[in-house]
């Protein structure tokens, strides 16, 4: 097993995260067997801090930090 912590950080709204969490996996919803934090970055502070904010549309690029 890897010694790491996984966080999913998104600029999407709480409502969007909730809908994803509640959707069945057959409809690409959240797999409840996965255990990681899902964080809202609506104000884009975290995305800006790590330099992954797409300034044109306000979303964060997909990224991994080692």
PEPEWO-V132395 format. One record per residue. N is the residue number from 1. PSI is psi in radians with two decimals (999 if undefined). OMEGA is omega in whole degrees, 0 to 359 (NA if undefined). Layout:
BEGIN
N | PSI | OMEGA
N | PSI | OMEGA
END
This chain:
BEGIN
1 | 2.48 | 179
2 | 2.53 | 176
3 | 1.47 | 183
4 | 2.91 | 175
5 | 2.31 | 180
6 | 2.28 | 175
7 | 2.36 | 171
8 | 2.07 | 183
9 | 2.21 | 186
10 | 2.58 | 176
11 | 0.02 | 177
12 | 2.86 | 182
13 | 2.87 | 175
14 | -0.73 | 181
15 | -0.70 | 177
16 | -0.78 | 178
17 | -0.75 | 181
18 | -0.75 | 180
19 | -0.72 | 178
20 | -0.77 | 180
21 | -0.69 | 183
22 | -0.36 | 182
23 | 2.53 | 177
24 | 2.63 | 180
25 | -0.46 | 178
26 | -0.32 | 177
27 | 0.52 | 179
28 | 0.51 | 175
29 | 3.10 | 183
30 | 2.30 | 177
31 | 1.95 | 184
32 | -0.19 | 177
33 | -0.23 | 176
34 | 2.42 | 183
35 | 1.76 | 175
36 | 2.79 | 181
37 | 2.44 | 174
38 | 1.99 | 187
39 | 2.49 | 177
40 | 2.27 | 176
41 | 0.89 | 185
42 | -0.58 | 180
43 | 0.04 | 174
44 | 0.28 | 181
45 | -0.82 | 182
46 | -0.78 | 180
47 | -0.70 | 177
48 | -0.74 | 181
49 | -0.69 | 181
50 | 0.05 | 176
51 | 0.56 | 183
52 | 0.25 | 181
53 | 2.25 | 171
54 | 1.80 | 185
55 | -0.45 | 183
56 | -0.68 | 183
57 | 0.01 | 176
58 | 0.24 | 177
59 | 2.85 | 178
60 | 2.45 | 172
61 | 2.71 | 174
62 | 2.38 | 185
63 | 2.75 | 178
64 | 2.39 | 176
65 | 2.27 | 178
66 | 999 | NA
END
